[in-house]
Amino acid sequence: QVQLVESGGGLVQPGGSLRLSCAASGSIFGIWAMGWYRQAPGKQRELVAHISNGGSTNYLDSVKGRFTISRDNAKNTVNLQMNSLKPEDTAVYYCNLAEYWGQGTLVTVSE
């Protein structure tokens, strides 16, 4: 069984930054790709950033150059550094590993 717990969401002004973290339990963390997804009200969940077990990354076009995903296999964590945040980044952000999902953390970008 794997549990994922996200943290770091909150309210930030446009142009600001937040850092999301996802802590994973279980010993399989290091062999799996990880992803951050988000779901805005009335919209489908979308993949924001993905990191392979080897550290290769992919990003949603709209966040390229602003968001950075990273992982620490020794600590079983994956992080999402979000800079230059925009109101359209407002959503619940979810950490994903295989079929497992975290509970989500709300990010609100607003004046």
N, CA, C and O atoms as CSV, one atom per row, in Angstrom:
chain,resi,resn,atom,element,x,y,z
A,1,GLN,N,N,0.852,-1.187,0.000
A,1,GLN,CA,C,0.000,0.000,0.000
A,1,GLN,C,C,0.891,1.242,0.000
A,1,GLN,O,O,1.895,1.308,0.710
A,2,VAL,N,N,0.506,2.206,-0.799
A,2,VAL,CA,C,1.227,3.467,-0.885
A,2,VAL,C,C,0.306,4.593,-0.470
A,2,VAL,O,O,-0.847,4.643,-0.899
A,3,GLN,N,N,0.790,5.484,0.347
A,3,GLN,CA,C,0.045,6.690,0.702
A,3,GLN,C,C,0.817,7.909,0.247
A,3,GLN,O,O,2.039,7.975,0.379
A,4,LEU,N,N,0.085,8.877,-0.293
A,4,LEU,CA,C,0.671,10.119,-0.762
A,4,LEU,C,C,0.026,11.278,-0.017
A,4,LEU,O,O,-1.200,11.373,0.048
A,5,VAL,N,N,0.842,12.152,0.539
A,5,VAL,CA,C,0.322,13.288,1.301
A,5,VAL,C,C,0.946,14.563,0.748
A,5,VAL,O,O,2.162,14.754,0.792
A,6,GLU,N,N,0.077,15.436,0.222
A,6,GLU,CA,C,0.551,16.697,-0.331
A,6,GLU,C,C,0.520,17.791,0.724
A,6,GLU,O,O,-0.241,17.726,1.690
A,7,SER,N,N,1.362,18.796,0.519
A,7,SER,CA,C,1.358,19.979,1.372
A,7,SER,C,C,1.896,21.151,0.565
A,7,SER,O,O,2.514,20.972,-0.484
A,8,GLY,N,N,1.648,22.357,1.078
A,8,GLY,CA,C,2.238,23.539,0.470
A,8,GLY,C,C,1.288,24.433,-0.299
A,8,GLY,O,O,1.694,25.492,-0.776
A,9,GLY,N,N,0.035,24.034,-0.431
A,9,GLY,CA,C,-0.900,24.886,-1.137
A,9,GLY,C,C,-1.251,26.121,-0.323
A,9,GLY,O,O,-0.852,26.252,0.834
A,10,GLY,N,N,-2.004,27.025,-0.943
A,10,GLY,CA,C,-2.435,28.222,-0.246
A,10,GLY,C,C,-2.850,29.306,-1.200
A,10,GLY,O,O,-3.043,29.073,-2.393
A,11,LEU,N,N,-2.985,30.510,-0.652
A,11,LEU,CA,C,-3.381,31.685,-1.414
A,11,LEU,C,C,-2.143,32.517,-1.728
A,11,LEU,O,O,-1.336,32.808,-0.845
A,12,VAL,N,N,-2.005,32.892,-2.984
A,12,VAL,CA,C,-0.858,33.695,-3.397
A,12,VAL,C,C,-1.312,34.700,-4.442
A,12,VAL,O,O,-2.241,34.436,-5.205
A,13,GLN,N,N,-0.663,35.839,-4.474
A,13,GLN,CA,C,-0.991,36.851,-5.470
A,13,GLN,C,C,-0.393,36.485,-6.825
A,13,GLN,O,O,0.601,35.761,-6.886
A,14,PRO,N,N,-0.983,36.974,-7.903
A,14,PRO,CA,C,-0.390,36.752,-9.223
A,14,PRO,C,C,1.072,37.197,-9.251
A,14,PRO,O,O,1.433,38.250,-8.725
A,15,GLY,N,N,1.892,36.372,-9.873
A,15,GLY,CA,C,3.326,36.633,-9.904
A,15,GLY,C,C,4.093,36.004,-8.765
A,15,GLY,O,O,5.324,35.987,-8.775
A,16,GLY,N,N,3.382,35.490,-7.791
A,16,GLY,CA,C,4.030,34.896,-6.629
A,16,GLY,C,C,4.453,33.455,-6.862
A,16,GLY,O,O,4.321,32.915,-7.961
A,17,SER,N,N,4.968,32.846,-5.794
A,17,SER,CA,C,5.494,31.476,-5.875
A,17,SER,C,C,4.944,30.620,-4.749
A,17,SER,O,O,4.623,31.107,-3.665
A,18,LEU,N,N,4.846,29.335,-5.035
A,18,LEU,CA,C,4.524,28.332,-4.031
A,18,LEU,C,C,5.337,27.090,-4.338
A,18,LEU,O,O,5.740,26.846,-5.476
A,19,ARG,N,N,5.567,26.313,-3.293
A,19,ARG,CA,C,6.266,25.039,-3.457
A,19,ARG,C,C,5.396,23.946,-2.857
A,19,ARG,O,O,5.112,23.945,-1.659
A,20,LEU,N,N,4.979,23.020,-3.705
A,20,LEU,CA,C,4.187,21.878,-3.251
A,20,LEU,C,C,5.109,20.694,-2.997
A,20,LEU,O,O,6.086,20.478,-3.713
A,21,SER,N,N,4.776,19.941,-1.967
A,21,SER,CA,C,5.530,18.730,-1.660
A,21,SER,C,C,4.579,17.552,-1.534
A,21,SER,O,O,3.432,17.697,-1.111
A,22,CYS,N,N,5.079,16.394,-1.906
A,22,CYS,CA,C,4.312,15.157,-1.788
A,22,CYS,C,C,5.202,14.123,-1.112
A,22,CYS,O,O,6.267,13.773,-1.619
A,23,ALA,N,N,4.753,13.648,0.026
A,23,ALA,CA,C,5.494,12.628,0.755
A,23,ALA,C,C,4.836,11.278,0.522
A,23,ALA,O,O,3.632,11.123,0.726
A,24,ALA,N,N,5.619,10.312,0.099
A,24,ALA,CA,C,5.108,8.983,-0.213
A,24,ALA,C,C,5.590,7.963,0.798
A,24,ALA,O,O,6.760,7.957,1.180
A,25,SER,N,N,4.684,7.101,1.228
A,25,SER,CA,C,5.061,5.980,2.076
A,25,SER,C,C,5.267,4.761,1.201
A,25,SER,O,O,4.831,4.746,0.050
A,26,GLY,N,N,5.915,3.754,1.718
A,26,GLY,CA,C,6.124,2.544,0.942
A,26,GLY,C,C,7.488,2.515,0.288
A,26,GLY,O,O,8.092,3.559,0.044
A,27,SER,N,N,7.965,1.337,0.007
A,27,SER,CA,C,9.336,1.173,-0.471
A,27,SER,C,C,9.459,1.172,-1.986
A,27,SER,O,O,10.560,0.982,-2.503
A,28,ILE,N,N,8.360,1.381,-2.721
A,28,ILE,CA,C,8.430,1.307,-4.181
A,28,ILE,C,C,8.635,2.662,-4.824
A,28,ILE,O,O,8.706,2.760,-6.049
A,29,PHE,N,N,8.729,3.702,-4.028
A,29,PHE,CA,C,8.756,5.068,-4.559
A,29,PHE,C,C,9.779,5.234,-5.658
A,29,PHE,O,O,9.473,5.778,-6.719
A,30,GLY,N,N,10.979,4.774,-5.416
A,30,GLY,CA,C,12.078,5.076,-6.320
A,30,GLY,C,C,11.966,4.476,-7.704
A,30,GLY,O,O,12.653,4.920,-8.624
A,31,ILE,N,N,11.118,3.481,-7.874
A,31,ILE,CA,C,11.060,2.815,-9.171
A,31,ILE,C,C,9.909,3.316,-10.028
A,31,ILE,O,O,9.714,2.839,-11.146
A,32,TRP,N,N,9.158,4.257,-9.524
A,32,TRP,CA,C,7.988,4.724,-10.251
A,32,TRP,C,C,8.142,6.157,-10.724
A,32,TRP,O,O,8.782,6.987,-10.079
A,33,ALA,N,N,7.529,6.422,-11.882
A,33,ALA,CA,C,7.363,7.798,-12.314
A,33,ALA,C,C,6.341,8.475,-11.408
A,33,ALA,O,O,5.457,7.824,-10.850
A,34,MET,N,N,6.475,9.779,-11.272
A,34,MET,CA,C,5.557,10.544,-10.430
A,34,MET,C,C,4.986,11.693,-11.243
A,34,MET,O,O,5.604,12.166,-12.197
A,35,GLY,N,N,3.812,12.129,-10.857
A,35,GLY,CA,C,3.208,13.245,-11.553
A,35,GLY,C,C,2.460,14.175,-10.625
A,35,GLY,O,O,1.983,13.761,-9.568
A,36,TRP,N,N,2.359,15.419,-11.017
A,36,TRP,CA,C,1.463,16.396,-10.383
A,36,TRP,C,C,0.358,16.707,-11.385
A,36,TRP,O,O,0.625,17.064,-12.532
A,37,TYR,N,N,-0.866,16.569,-10.942
A,37,TYR,CA,C,-2.044,16.898,-11.723
A,37,TYR,C,C,-2.768,18.044,-11.034
A,37,TYR,O,O,-2.522,18.347,-9.866
A,38,ARG,N,N,-3.667,18.673,-11.782
A,38,ARG,CA,C,-4.513,19.690,-11.168
A,38,ARG,C,C,-5.905,19.623,-11.772
A,38,ARG,O,O,-6.109,19.181,-12.903
A,39,GLN,N,N,-6.851,20.080,-10.966
A,39,GLN,CA,C,-8.226,20.135,-11.431
A,39,GLN,C,C,-8.849,21.432,-10.957
A,39,GLN,O,O,-8.995,21.676,-9.760
A,40,ALA,N,N,-9.211,22.256,-11.927
A,40,ALA,CA,C,-9.888,23.513,-11.632
A,40,ALA,C,C,-11.395,23.279,-11.621
A,40,ALA,O,O,-11.866,22.310,-12.216
A,41,PRO,N,N,-12.158,24.139,-10.961
A,41,PRO,CA,C,-13.614,23.967,-10.910
A,41,PRO,C,C,-14.218,23.880,-12.300
A,41,PRO,O,O,-13.962,24.734,-13.149
A,42,GLY,N,N,-15.013,22.860,-12.532
A,42,GLY,CA,C,-15.696,22.697,-13.808
A,42,GLY,C,C,-14.823,22.173,-14.931
A,42,GLY,O,O,-15.268,22.094,-16.076
A,43,LYS,N,N,-13.592,21.815,-14.621
A,43,LYS,CA,C,-12.679,21.340,-15.660
A,43,LYS,C,C,-12.186,19.932,-15.330
A,43,LYS,O,O,-12.281,19.464,-14.196
A,44,GLN,N,N,-11.659,19.278,-16.357
A,44,GLN,CA,C,-11.101,17.948,-16.154
A,44,GLN,C,C,-9.724,18.029,-15.509
A,44,GLN,O,O,-9.021,19.033,-15.624
A,45,ARG,N,N,-9.362,16.954,-14.833
A,45,ARG,CA,C,-8.037,16.876,-14.249
A,45,ARG,C,C,-7.006,16.800,-15.374
A,45,ARG,O,O,-7.199,16.085,-16.356
A,46,GLU,N,N,-5.915,17.540,-15.222
A,46,GLU,CA,C,-4.885,17.558,-16.250
A,46,GLU,C,C,-3.507,17.345,-15.636
A,46,GLU,O,O,-3.250,17.719,-14.492
A,47,LEU,N,N,-2.631,16.736,-16.426
A,47,LEU,CA,C,-1.262,16.514,-15.986
A,47,LEU,C,C,-0.477,17.813,-16.104
A,47,LEU,O,O,-0.415,18.415,-17.176
A,48,VAL,N,N,0.112,18.233,-15.013
A,48,VAL,CA,C,0.884,19.471,-14.976
A,48,VAL,C,C,2.371,19.190,-15.205
A,48,VAL,O,O,3.021,19.870,-15.999
A,49,ALA,N,N,2.895,18.197,-14.514
A,49,ALA,CA,C,4.320,17.880,-14.609
A,49,ALA,C,C,4.519,16.415,-14.283
A,49,ALA,O,O,3.777,15.833,-13.491
A,50,HIS,N,N,5.532,15.824,-14.904
A,50,HIS,CA,C,5.800,14.401,-14.763
A,50,HIS,C,C,7.312,14.218,-14.645
A,50,HIS,O,O,8.083,14.881,-15.338
A,51,ILE,N,N,7.722,13.318,-13.764
A,51,ILE,CA,C,9.140,13.017,-13.627
A,51,ILE,C,C,9.324,11.510,-13.587
A,51,ILE,O,O,8.654,10.814,-12.825
A,52,SER,N,N,10.231,11.014,-14.409
A,52,SER,CA,C,10.473,9.571,-14.465
A,52,SER,C,C,11.334,9.136,-13.281
A,52,SER,O,O,11.845,9.965,-12.528
A,53,ASN,N,N,11.481,7.819,-13.135
A,53,ASN,CA,C,12.334,7.354,-12.046
A,53,ASN,C,C,13.793,7.743,-12.279
A,53,ASN,O,O,14.585,7.762,-11.337
A,54,GLY,N,N,14.153,8.052,-13.521
A,54,GLY,CA,C,15.506,8.493,-13.826
A,54,GLY,C,C,15.680,10.003,-13.788
A,54,GLY,O,O,16.788,10.514,-13.950
A,55,GLY,N,N,14.575,10.714,-13.571
A,55,GLY,CA,C,14.662,12.169,-13.438
A,55,GLY,C,C,14.286,12.963,-14.680
A,55,GLY,O,O,14.360,14.191,-14.669
A,56,SER,N,N,13.885,12.284,-15.752
A,56,SER,CA,C,13.426,13.009,-16.938
A,56,SER,C,C,12.089,13.672,-16.641
A,56,SER,O,O,11.244,13.102,-15.950
A,57,THR,N,N,11.904,14.877,-17.167
A,57,THR,CA,C,10.699,15.648,-16.842
A,57,THR,C,C,9.923,16.065,-18.087
A,57,THR,O,O,10.480,16.226,-19.173
A,58,ASN,N,N,8.641,16.231,-17.890
A,58,ASN,CA,C,7.754,16.772,-18.921
A,58,ASN,C,C,6.762,17.708,-18.254
A,58,ASN,O,O,6.385,17.515,-17.098
A,59,TYR,N,N,6.340,18.732,-19.003
A,59,TYR,CA,C,5.450,19.742,-18.428
A,59,TYR,C,C,4.309,20.072,-19.379
A,59,TYR,O,O,4.437,19.974,-20.600
A,60,LEU,N,N,3.201,20.462,-18.787
A,60,LEU,CA,C,2.104,21.063,-19.524
A,60,LEU,C,C,2.643,22.341,-20.178
A,60,LEU,O,O,3.395,23.092,-19.556
A,61,ASP,N,N,2.257,22.579,-21.421
A,61,ASP,CA,C,2.814,23.729,-22.140
A,61,ASP,C,C,2.627,25.037,-21.380
A,61,ASP,O,O,3.520,25.884,-21.377
A,62,SER,N,N,1.492,25.205,-20.748
A,62,SER,CA,C,1.184,26.485,-20.110
A,62,SER,C,C,2.009,26.746,-18.849
A,62,SER,O,O,2.002,27.864,-18.336
A,63,VAL,N,N,2.717,25.737,-18.342
A,63,VAL,CA,C,3.529,25.946,-17.135
A,63,VAL,C,C,5.021,25.848,-17.417
A,63,VAL,O,O,5.836,26.061,-16.518
A,64,LYS,N,N,5.384,25.533,-18.639
A,64,LYS,CA,C,6.811,25.427,-18.979
A,64,LYS,C,C,7.527,26.752,-18.709
A,64,LYS,O,O,7.047,27.829,-19.061
A,65,GLY,N,N,8.689,26.629,-18.073
A,65,GLY,CA,C,9.461,27.816,-17.732
A,65,GLY,C,C,9.047,28.457,-16.430
A,65,GLY,O,O,9.735,29.347,-15.930
A,66,ARG,N,N,7.921,28.014,-15.864
A,66,ARG,CA,C,7.455,28.582,-14.587
A,66,ARG,C,C,7.461,27.538,-13.467
A,66,ARG,O,O,7.739,27.864,-12.313
A,67,PHE,N,N,7.162,26.313,-13.803
A,67,PHE,CA,C,7.085,25.234,-12.808
A,67,PHE,C,C,8.271,24.288,-12.976
A,67,PHE,O,O,8.757,24.065,-14.085
A,68,THR,N,N,8.723,23.740,-11.857
A,68,THR,CA,C,9.802,22.766,-11.871
A,68,THR,C,C,9.455,21.603,-10.951
A,68,THR,O,O,9.172,21.796,-9.769
A,69,ILE,N,N,9.480,20.404,-11.501
A,69,ILE,CA,C,9.240,19.200,-10.704
A,69,ILE,C,C,10.577,18.559,-10.355
A,69,ILE,O,O,11.497,18.529,-11.173
A,70,SER,N,N,10.673,18.051,-9.136
A,70,SER,CA,C,11.898,17.385,-8.702
A,70,SER,C,C,11.523,16.267,-7.738
A,70,SER,O,O,10.425,16.247,-7.182
A,71,ARG,N,N,12.450,15.343,-7.552
A,71,ARG,CA,C,12.188,14.238,-6.635
A,71,ARG,C,C,13.437,13.933,-5.829
A,71,ARG,O,O,14.564,14.144,-6.277
A,72,ASP,N,N,13.202,13.429,-4.628
A,72,ASP,CA,C,14.284,12.992,-3.754
A,72,ASP,C,C,13.944,11.558,-3.353
A,72,ASP,O,O,13.131,11.331,-2.456
A,73,ASN,N,N,14.568,10.605,-4.021
A,73,ASN,CA,C,14.232,9.203,-3.764
A,73,ASN,C,C,14.629,8.768,-2.353
A,73,ASN,O,O,13.995,7.883,-1.779
A,74,ALA,N,N,15.659,9.376,-1.797
A,74,ALA,CA,C,16.088,9.014,-0.446
A,74,ALA,C,C,15.046,9.431,0.589
A,74,ALA,O,O,14.884,8.776,1.618
A,75,LYS,N,N,14.345,10.525,0.307
A,75,LYS,CA,C,13.330,11.034,1.241
A,75,LYS,C,C,11.916,10.679,0.824
A,75,LYS,O,O,10.959,11.023,1.518
A,76,ASN,N,N,11.772,9.988,-0.311
A,76,ASN,CA,C,10.444,9.621,-0.818
A,76,ASN,C,C,9.546,10.839,-1.003
A,76,ASN,O,O,8.380,10.825,-0.611
A,77,THR,N,N,10.094,11.880,-1.596
A,77,THR,CA,C,9.307,13.088,-1.829
A,77,THR,C,C,9.430,13.530,-3.286
A,77,THR,O,O,10.435,13.289,-3.955
A,78,VAL,N,N,8.377,14.179,-3.742
A,78,VAL,CA,C,8.398,14.840,-5.034
A,78,VAL,C,C,7.853,16.243,-4.825
A,78,VAL,O,O,6.861,16.428,-4.120
A,79,ASN,N,N,8.486,17.214,-5.427
A,79,ASN,CA,C,8.134,18.611,-5.211
A,79,ASN,C,C,7.753,19.280,-6.516
A,79,ASN,O,O,8.151,18.848,-7.598
A,80,LEU,N,N,6.975,20.339,-6.393
A,80,LEU,CA,C,6.613,21.154,-7.543
A,80,LEU,C,C,6.833,22.611,-7.154
A,80,LEU,O,O,6.066,23.176,-6.374
A,81,GLN,N,N,7.877,23.212,-7.698
A,81,GLN,CA,C,8.137,24.630,-7.477
A,81,GLN,C,C,7.368,25.418,-8.533
A,81,GLN,O,O,7.555,25.218,-9.734
A,82,MET,N,N,6.516,26.301,-8.077
A,82,MET,CA,C,5.664,27.059,-8.986
A,82,MET,C,C,5.986,28.534,-8.852
A,82,MET,O,O,5.778,29.125,-7.792
A,83,ASN,N,N,6.491,29.128,-9.915
A,83,ASN,CA,C,6.835,30.545,-9.936
A,83,ASN,C,C,5.960,31.285,-10.928
A,83,ASN,O,O,5.314,30.672,-11.778
A,84,SER,N,N,5.940,32.588,-10.818
A,84,SER,CA,C,5.165,33.439,-11.737
A,84,SER,C,C,3.735,32.934,-11.870
A,84,SER,O,O,3.214,32.787,-12.975
A,85,LEU,N,N,3.126,32.678,-10.757
A,85,LEU,CA,C,1.788,32.088,-10.766
A,85,LEU,C,C,0.760,33.042,-11.362
A,85,LEU,O,O,0.850,34.261,-11.216
A,86,LYS,N,N,-0.219,32.448,-12.036
A,86,LYS,CA,C,-1.275,33.190,-12.703
A,86,LYS,C,C,-2.625,32.754,-12.146
A,86,LYS,O,O,-2.740,31.648,-11.618
A,87,PRO,N,N,-3.637,33.590,-12.251
A,87,PRO,CA,C,-4.964,33.189,-11.772
A,87,PRO,C,C,-5.437,31.872,-12.391
A,87,PRO,O,O,-6.140,31.101,-11.738
A,88,GLU,N,N,-5.064,31.614,-13.628
A,88,GLU,CA,C,-5.496,30.373,-14.279
A,88,GLU,C,C,-4.795,29.136,-13.731
A,88,GLU,O,O,-5.141,28.017,-14.107
A,89,ASP,N,N,-3.819,29.318,-12.852
A,89,ASP,CA,C,-3.189,28.185,-12.170
A,89,ASP,C,C,-4.002,27.734,-10.954
A,89,ASP,O,O,-3.684,26.718,-10.337
A,90,THR,N,N,-5.031,28.473,-10.618
A,90,THR,CA,C,-5.874,28.119,-9.484
A,90,THR,C,C,-6.533,26.760,-9.701
A,90,THR,O,O,-7.213,26.545,-10.705
A,91,ALA,N,N,-6.331,25.855,-8.765
A,91,ALA,CA,C,-6.855,24.496,-8.889
A,91,ALA,C,C,-6.489,23.709,-7.647
A,91,ALA,O,O,-5.698,24.159,-6.818
A,92,VAL,N,N,-7.076,22.529,-7.529
A,92,VAL,CA,C,-6.595,21.555,-6.549
A,92,VAL,C,C,-5.510,20.746,-7.234
A,92,VAL,O,O,-5.714,20.217,-8.327
A,93,TYR,N,N,-4.371,20.652,-6.596
A,93,TYR,CA,C,-3.222,19.942,-7.148
A,93,TYR,C,C,-3.080,18.591,-6.454
A,93,TYR,O,O,-3.136,18.491,-5.229
A,94,TYR,N,N,-2.896,17.560,-7.269
A,94,TYR,CA,C,-2.812,16.189,-6.777
A,94,TYR,C,C,-1.478,15.560,-7.161
A,94,TYR,O,O,-0.968,15.758,-8.263
A,95,CYS,N,N,-0.939,14.810,-6.234
A,95,CYS,CA,C,0.252,14.009,-6.472
A,95,CYS,C,C,-0.191,12.605,-6.915
A,95,CYS,O,O,-1.166,12.063,-6.395
A,96,ASN,N,N,0.526,12.034,-7.865
A,96,ASN,CA,C,0.160,10.721,-8.402
A,96,ASN,C,C,1.371,9.811,-8.525
A,96,ASN,O,O,2.441,10.225,-8.973
A,97,LEU,N,N,1.180,8.571,-8.119
A,97,LEU,CA,C,2.169,7.524,-8.300
A,97,LEU,C,C,1.396,6.263,-8.679
A,97,LEU,O,O,0.637,5.722,-7.876
A,98,ALA,N,N,1.600,5.806,-9.914
A,98,ALA,CA,C,0.884,4.625,-10.422
A,98,ALA,C,C,-0.616,4.842,-10.222
A,98,ALA,O,O,-1.168,5.831,-10.704
A,99,GLU,N,N,-1.281,3.918,-9.513
A,99,GLU,CA,C,-2.727,4.059,-9.325
A,99,GLU,C,C,-3.078,4.828,-8.051
A,99,GLU,O,O,-4.251,4.930,-7.694
A,100,TYR,N,N,-2.078,5.362,-7.373
A,100,TYR,CA,C,-2.304,6.039,-6.101
A,100,TYR,C,C,-2.360,7.559,-6.274
A,100,TYR,O,O,-1.647,8.148,-7.086
A,101,TRP,N,N,-3.242,8.166,-5.470
A,101,TRP,CA,C,-3.443,9.614,-5.512
A,101,TRP,C,C,-3.402,10.174,-4.105
A,101,TRP,O,O,-3.832,9.529,-3.148
A,102,GLY,N,N,-2.876,11.388,-3.993
A,102,GLY,CA,C,-2.984,12.104,-2.739
A,102,GLY,C,C,-4.359,12.724,-2.591
A,102,GLY,O,O,-5.218,12.600,-3.464
A,103,GLN,N,N,-4.549,13.398,-1.462
A,103,GLN,CA,C,-5.861,13.977,-1.174
A,103,GLN,C,C,-6.064,15.322,-1.861
A,103,GLN,O,O,-7.187,15.822,-1.934
A,104,GLY,N,N,-4.997,15.898,-2.356
A,104,GLY,CA,C,-5.070,17.176,-3.039
A,104,GLY,C,C,-4.767,18.342,-2.121
A,104,GLY,O,O,-5.033,18.293,-0.920
A,105,THR,N,N,-4.208,19.392,-2.703
A,105,THR,CA,C,-3.945,20.627,-1.973
A,105,THR,C,C,-4.371,21.795,-2.851
A,105,THR,O,O,-4.042,21.838,-4.036
A,106,LEU,N,N,-5.099,22.738,-2.271
A,106,LEU,CA,C,-5.676,23.832,-3.028
A,106,LEU,C,C,-4.669,24.956,-3.213
A,106,LEU,O,O,-4.034,25.415,-2.264
A,107,VAL,N,N,-4.544,25.381,-4.457
A,107,VAL,CA,C,-3.737,26.553,-4.802
A,107,VAL,C,C,-4.673,27.603,-5.376
A,107,VAL,O,O,-5.380,27.353,-6.352
A,108,THR,N,N,-4.672,28.778,-4.764
A,108,THR,CA,C,-5.507,29.879,-5.225
A,108,THR,C,C,-4.608,31.056,-5.546
A,108,THR,O,O,-3.853,31.532,-4.699
A,109,VAL,N,N,-4.702,31.516,-6.785
A,109,VAL,CA,C,-3.911,32.665,-7.227
A,109,VAL,C,C,-4.885,33.815,-7.473
A,109,VAL,O,O,-5.677,33.794,-8.415
A,110,SER,N,N,-4.804,34.814,-6.602
A,110,SER,CA,C,-5.786,35.893,-6.665
A,110,SER,C,C,-5.245,37.117,-5.965
A,110,SER,O,O,-4.398,37.026,-5.077
A,111,GLU,N,N,-5.764,38.294,-6.391
A,111,GLU,CA,C,-5.438,39.521,-5.697
A,111,GLU,C,C,-6.134,39.545,-4.345
A,111,GLU,O,O,-5.988,40.507,-3.592
